[in-house]
Amino acid sequence: MTGRLDWVFLDVGGVLYADQTYYLAVREALRQLGASMTDQEFEEEYERCRRAQAGSFRRRLAERFLGEGADDDEVSRLASRDWAYPPAALLPDARPTLEALAGRYRLGIVANQLRGVRDAMRRDGIDRFFEVWAVSEELGVEKPDPSIFRHALDTSGADPARAAMVGDRLDYDVRPARDVGMRTVWVLRGEAPRDPTQEQIAEPDAVIRSLEGLPEALQRL
């Protein structure tokens, strides 16, 4: 164990796996529900969601392309049919970073994911690094609800002050983790904005652009 942190919890999409599968699944679900949009229009609205870091991308996209009051739960249901990570989606820095962290920290998952994510991670040989799993579909609660973070902390027995959350969203990872007393690392990929503002950069305890910088960032917390 390090002198300052015992536990590190990681998000999955955007952090360990590329988000392209989810992006395409949501776009297809919207079209199945009657949305008329070009690929460029969808990408532009998705980029606005990334810049804002202010609530459900799925809900904002549904309202933009299906109209106010659109059922984003139906979007989620349809998207889930195509939302699965292929082996190529595992980001190249994921396994080396997990190997570097193993033995120095105890690791857990806190993620808005389908329960099948465990199968993908087992297939790719990275499930073995994680002791605690807080997966939204299994628990029936999604980030940014603080209860999913508390579940991870309670299950692990971790002191929040000696635990860190690593994610790609300010609103779903950094802010709720901070609110329960954890330290935070923001990964600028996935659903993070391409060019975050200085105000956004100031929110987490550390900011990295790839997992290669995670071991050093954790040492500084």
N, C-alpha and C positions, 0 to 999 in steps of 0.2 A: 504494500500500500504506500501511497505517497503521504507526505505529511499534512496535506491540506484537503485532498479529495479522496473519497473512498469509492464512490459510485459515479458512473457516467451513463446516462440514458440517451439513446439516439432515436431520431425519427428514421423512417425508411425511405419514402419517396423524396427524391431530390437530394438525399444525403447518402444513402447506400445504393439506391437504384435510380436510373434516369426516369423522369416523369412522362416521357413521350407516350407511353402506352395509355396512361390515364387521360392525357390531353386529347388523344385521338378518340378514346372511348366516350368522353363527354361530348365531343363534337358530333360523333355519329349518333349518340342518344338524342341530342337536340334535333338533328335532322329527322330522326324517326318520329319525333313528336310534332313535326311540321315546321320547324325553323327553316326559313329561307335566308341563307347567308353564304357568302363566299368564304373560302379558306382564309383569305386576307382579313376579312371583317372579323372572323372569329379570333384570329391571332392578335389583331389590334385590341380587341376587348379583353382578351386574356392578359395582354401586356399591361393594360390599365389596372386590372386586378392585382398584378404583381407589384406595380408601383404603389398602389393604395395600401396594401397590407391591412385591409379593414373588413374582415368578414368573409363568409363563404364565397369562394369563386363560383362554385356550382350554382348558388342562388342568384348571384349577380349575372352570370351568363344566361341562366334561364329567363330572368326578367328582361334582359336586353333582347333576346332573340325570340322569346315566346310570349312576352308581354307581362305586365304587372300582375302579380298573384299566381304566376306559373308554379306548377308543382315540381319543386326541385327534388323531392323524394322520388318522383317517377323518373327524373333524369338519372338519379343515382342508381335506381333499380335497373334501368336499361344499360347504363354504363358498366355496371358490375359484370355483365355477361362477357365483356371484352377486356376487362381490366385484370390482367395477370402479367407478371413480369417474366419475359423470356430470359434465357441465360445471358444474352447479349446486353440486357439492361443493367446488369451489375456494373457499377462504375469502377474503373480500373484502380482507383486508390482505396476502394472499400476494404478488400481483404488485407492488403499490406498494413493499413492503418489499424484494423482490428487486431492483427497479430502483434503490432507494436504496443497496443494498449493492454492486451491480455497479460495478466500477472501483475500489472501496475495498478489496475483498477478493476472493480467488478462492473459488469456491463448489463444494461437492460434496454428494452425497446419500449417507447411510448409513441404510438402511431395510430393515425386514422387509416385503417387498412381492413380489407377482408381477411377472414381467418385463414384463407389459403396462402397468405403471405408466408406462413411458417413452412409450407411445403416448398415454395420457391427458394427460401433461404436454406432449407435442408438440402435441396438439390444442388445449390451452389456452394455448399460446404461452409456456410457462415453462421448457421443457427447455433453451433457449438460454443460460440463466444458469449452467448447471452444466457443469463440466469433468470431474469425476470421479464415477463411479457405483459404489456398493457396494450392490447390490440382492440380497437374500438368495436368491431363487430362481435368479438367475443364478450366484451363487457357491457355492450349496449349503451355506451356513452362515448362521445367524441370530444376531442380537443376543439375549442379551447376550454371546455368545462374543466375546472380545477380538480374535479373528483378523479379524473383519469390519472393525473399526476400524483394525487394523494394515494391512489391505489398502488401505483408503482413504488412509492416511498414506503407505504405500510407493508407491502408484500416483501420488499427487500430489507426492511428494518433500517433503511438509510436515514441518517440525520440530514434534513434538507440543506443545511449549511455546508455539508460535506458531500453534496451531490451536484452534478451539472447536467443540464439538458442541452443537447446539440440538435438544432433543427434549422429549416430553411424559411420559416415564417416568423415574423415578429408577433403577429396576432394570435397564432395558434401554438407557438412554441416558446418564444422568448417571454412574452408578457405573462401568460398564465404560470409558467414555471417560476418566474421571478416572484409572482404573487404568493406562491406557496413556500418561498424561502430558498429556492434553488439558485445556483449560479447558471449562467447562460452563455452559449456559443452560437452565433448566427453564421450559417453557411450560405454564402452568396451564390447560390445556384438553385436549380429546381424552381420553386415558386417565389424565390426572393427577387426583388427588382434588379434589373441589369445595372442600373446606376443609382444606388440608394442615396438619399439625402443625408446631410450631416446630422440632422436630427434623428433620423433612423439609425445611423451608425452609432450614435451615442447611447442607444437603449440597451444593447446586450453588454455583457462583461467582456466579450471578445468577439472579433469578426474574422472569418477566414474565407478564402475563395475555393479551397479544396481541402479534402481531409488530410492531405499531406501536412498541413499546418496545425492539425488538431493536437498532436502530442505536446508541442511547444506551447500552444495556447492554454491547454489544461494546466501545464506546469506553472503558468503565470497567474492562474486564478487564486 
